[in-house]
Structure formats: structure tokens, C-alpha cells
Amino acid sequence: MAFINAAGKRDGALARLLQTTLDALRERRAYNAVYRQTWRELSALSERELADLGIARSEIGALSQDAAARALHRR
């Protein structure tokens, strides 16, 4: 009986580990999707359009990271 209980606990721990890993992968995919979309849209703007928004081209990466992080925390 002790063997069955110990095996059951290990199976539960493995299932939790697998679920945690899958959740982390899903979060990372969602983060990357928002990052890429934001980067793509901002990169498509002209220098003048970026200047009108008060954004320098060198800031696009950081702004994309911020947008992705905020989108992830809203979920």
C-alpha cells in the first residue's frame, strides 16, 4: 500500500510540473506575439509619424517589451 501511495504522489508532482511548464510556454508565446505585433507596427511607421508620437526609432524594442509585459499581466 505504501508503494501505491508514493507512486501516486510522484505522478501528481509530475503532472503539476508538466502543467507548470505548459503554462509557462503559453505565456511566453503570448508575450512574443504581442511583442512582435507591436514591433512590426511601430517599425512600419515613418520617422515623421514616430516623431509625431514622440517615439525615437531606437525606443521601439523597449516599447514593444513594455506592451507585451502589460498585455501579459492583464490576462
ChimeraX attribute file (.defattr): number of C-alpha atoms within 10 A of each C-alpha:
attribute: neighborCount
match mode: 1-to-1
recipient: residues
	/A:1	5
	/A:2	7
	/A:3	8
	/A:4	9
	/A:5	10
	/A:6	11
	/A:7	11
	/A:8	12
	/A:9	12
	/A:10	12
	/A:11	12
	/A:12	12
	/A:13	12
	/A:14	12
	/A:15	12
	/A:16	12
	/A:17	12
	/A:18	12
	/A:19	12
	/A:20	12
	/A:21	12
	/A:22	12
	/A:23	12
	/A:24	12
	/A:25	12
	/A:26	12
	/A:27	15
	/A:28	13
	/A:29	12
	/A:30	15
	/A:31	20
	/A:32	17
	/A:33	13
	/A:34	20
	/A:35	21
	/A:36	15
	/A:37	14
	/A:38	20
	/A:39	18
	/A:40	13
	/A:41	11
	/A:42	19
	/A:43	14
	/A:44	11
	/A:45	12
	/A:46	11
	/A:47	13
	/A:48	11
	/A:49	12
	/A:50	16
	/A:51	12
	/A:52	10
	/A:53	9
	/A:54	9
	/A:55	15
	/A:56	12
	/A:57	14
	/A:58	8
	/A:59	10
	/A:60	18
	/A:61	16
	/A:62	12
	/A:63	16
	/A:64	22
	/A:65	18
	/A:66	15
	/A:67	17
	/A:68	21
	/A:69	16
	/A:70	13
	/A:71	14
	/A:72	15
	/A:73	9
	/A:74	6
	/A:75	6
